[in-house]
Amino acid sequence: MIILNGEIADGESAFLDQGLYFGRGLFETILVKNKPLFIEEHLNRINAGLKVIGINRKVQEDDIINAVSKLKCMDCVLKLVVTEKNIIFTVRKNNYTKEQYEKGFKVKISSVKRNQYSRLTYLKSLNYLENILEHDKCITEGYNEVLFFNVENNLSEGSVSNVYFIKNNKIYTPSIECGLLNGTVRKFIINNFEVVEGKFNKDTLMNADGIFLTNSVMGVMKVSTLCDKKLDDNVIIENIKEYYENYIKENY
């Protein structure tokens, strides 16, 4: 079941527009517990992005609340897609498992370089195929996630995540200008912990004391292996994960 332009649709018909032909559109993936998480942050990002790509429409909070109600979405993932002529909501289950959080993610580095000079890099756009292809490839190879460096060989982001590392008891993450999507959970981490943003090369990442990932559905996920190098559990990462999960339980 989907909501297409405000109405529940049994099929999946949509207006043909530049979203289909050229990828001119944006999406948001929103975790819903008893209510949607970080709804203001998601709305601010997609509405600002729509202006950048020249789509003259705005998604309202009521649009999301009504979609959650109509689709009976609770403890699920709500996806919002906006193109010139369409606003689409769909739901799916959260596929991250307890076992994955316990074991941590096995991560590799992509040979593909992120272009930090492209406007598209900073938008959650429908031009997402490179991320999907690299993510599918890493899954096939036995990994859970793949990390991108940019054309200047500085750490950028994962195919579906933001990345952080710990060194000498400090938290580091790539700055936005390294070519990454400023995730909703990334903002939460930076607002609630002392995080150093900067430019970091591969050697710096490989010598980290710990690494973790975030996205709006995943929350906080530790990395147990980077390019087949085992990483020990890190108390700072454990504390960040616990703090985040407690915040979600208390507020959503």
N, C-alpha and C positions, 0 to 999 in steps of 0.2 A: 504494500500500500504506500502511496505517495501523496503529498499535497502539491498540486500543480497550480500556480497562480491563485492560491487561496482556497482551492477546492480539492476535496479528496478525489483522487483519480484511480480507477481500477486498472487502467492501462498505463502506459508510459508515453503518451503522446505529448509533444511539446512544439511550440512554434519554432520553425527553422529561422535561425538568425546567425550573426557572426560568432556567437558562442560555439555553435556546431561547426561552422565552416573555417573559422580562424582561431578558435580558442579564446575569444574575447569575452571573458567572464571570470568570476572569482568564486571561491568556495570557503566555507568554514566548517570545521568538524567540532562539535560541541558535546562534551560529556554531560549527561543528565543523571543526577541522582534523584532526590526528591524534587529538585528543580534544576534548571540549567546552570552550569558552572561558568563564572566569569563572563556573563552575558554582555555586560557593558564593554569589556575589552574586545570581545568578538565583533560586536556591532561597530565599535569605533574603527577597527581595522578594516572590515569589509567596506564600510561606507566611505572611508578615506581612499581605499583602493579603487572603488568604483569611479570616483572623480578622476583619478590618475588615468584610467583606461577609457574615459569618455562616455561612461554610462550614466545617464541622468535619472537615477532612481535611488531611493534610500530604503533600507530595511529598518523597521521599527521593532522595539522590544515586544510590542503586542503581536507582531508577526510570529516571533519565536514562541511566545507563551501559547498562542492559539495553536500552533503546529504541535507543540508538546501535548496539548490537551486532545486535539483531534486524533493524533496518532497513538494516544495512550502510552506515551514514552516515559518510562521510569526505569532507572538503572540500565540505560542504553545509550547509544551514540546517535545524535541527531546531526545530519549533514544538510547544509544549506548551500545551494548553488544559485548564483544570480548571473543572468545574461541580459542582453538588451530587452528581450521580450518575455523572459521567464524568471520566476522565482520558484524554486523547487526545494521541498523538504523530503528527506527519506530517513529511515531509521534502520539501525542494525545493532547487533549485540556487541559488547566490548569483548574483544578476542584475546586480550592480555590475560595470562593465567597466573595463579598463585605460584606454580612451579617456576615460571620465568622470573618472577620477582625474587624467589629464593635462590635460584641458580645464578641470576644475572645474565646479561646479554653477551653473546659472542660477536665481536665487531671486527670489520676489516676496513681498509682504506681503498677508495675508488681511484682508478686511473683517470677518471673524468675530472676536469677542473671546473670549479664554479666561477662564473663570470661576475665579479663584483661590480662591474661597470654597467651591467644591464639593469634597467628598471624592473624587468620581470623577476629578477632574483629576489626582490624585496616584497613581492606580491604573492598571495596564495591564489595563484591563477590556474585556469584550466589548461595552461601550457605546462603540465606536470609530468609529461611522459618520460623525460630523462630520469627524474626521481624514481618513477615506477619501474623502469627498465633496470636501473641499478639496484633497486631494492629486490626485485624478483631474482636478479642474478645472484645477489648475496645469499638469498634464501636457498636457492638451488645449490650453492656451494657449501651450505651448512652453517651459515652465519645468521644472525638476527637483524643486523643493521650494518649500514655502510656509511663511512664518513667522507665528506668532500673537503679538499683543500682548494684554494682559489688559484687564479692564474699567476699570482705572485708567491705561490707555495705556502700560504698561511692557512691555518685551520679555519674552516667555515662552519659547516653544519652536517647533520646526517640527512639521509634521504627522507626521513619522516620525523626528525627530531632536532633539538638543539643539544649541544655538547658542552660539557664542563669537565675540568680536571682539578685534582688536588695536588699541591706541591708545597712541602714544608708547612702544612696545616693552613694553607690559604686556598681559596676557591678562585679559579680562573675560568673565563669563557671568552670566546672570540667577540670582538666588538662588531656592531652591526655593519660597519663599512667593509668588513671582510667578506660580505656577500651572503647574508643569511636572513631568514624570516624571523622577525622578532616575536617569538611565541608568547602565548598568554601565560604559560607556566614559567617561561624565562623571565618575564616581567615580575612574576610573583617571587621567584628566587632572588632576583636582584634587589627587590624592594624589602626583602626580609632578612637578607644575609649580606655580609660584606664580600662583594664579588669584584675581582679585578678584571676589567674588560681590556683586551689588547690584541696584538698580532702574535701568533705563536706558530712555530714551524713543527715539522714532523718529529724531530729529535726531542723537542720539549714535550710533546704529547707522549712519545714512547717512554720517556723517563718519569712520567707522572706517578704519584703515589696512589692515585685512584682516579677513576673516570665514571661519570654518570651522564644519563641522557634524560631529556624531558620532552613531552608533548602534551596536548590538552586531554588526550584520552589515556595515555600511558601514565601520566603523573611523573614520578621519579623512578628511574630504572638504573641500577648499578651495572657497570660493565665488568664482567669477570675475565674476559679474554680480549686482547687487542692484537690482531695479526698473529694469533697463536701464542702470544705472550700472556701468561697468567698474571692476573692482578689480585692482590690480597684484598679482603674486605677492609673498608675504611670507615672509622667511627664517625667522621664528619659527614660522609654520605648517608650513613645510617640515621644520623640525627636530622639531616635535611629531609629525608624521606618520611621519618616519623612526624616531624613538624608539619609537613605538607598534608599528610594523611589526616592528622588530628584537626587541622584547619578545615579540611573538606567535610569531615564528620560533623563538626560543630556548626558549620555554616550552610551546608547543602543537604 
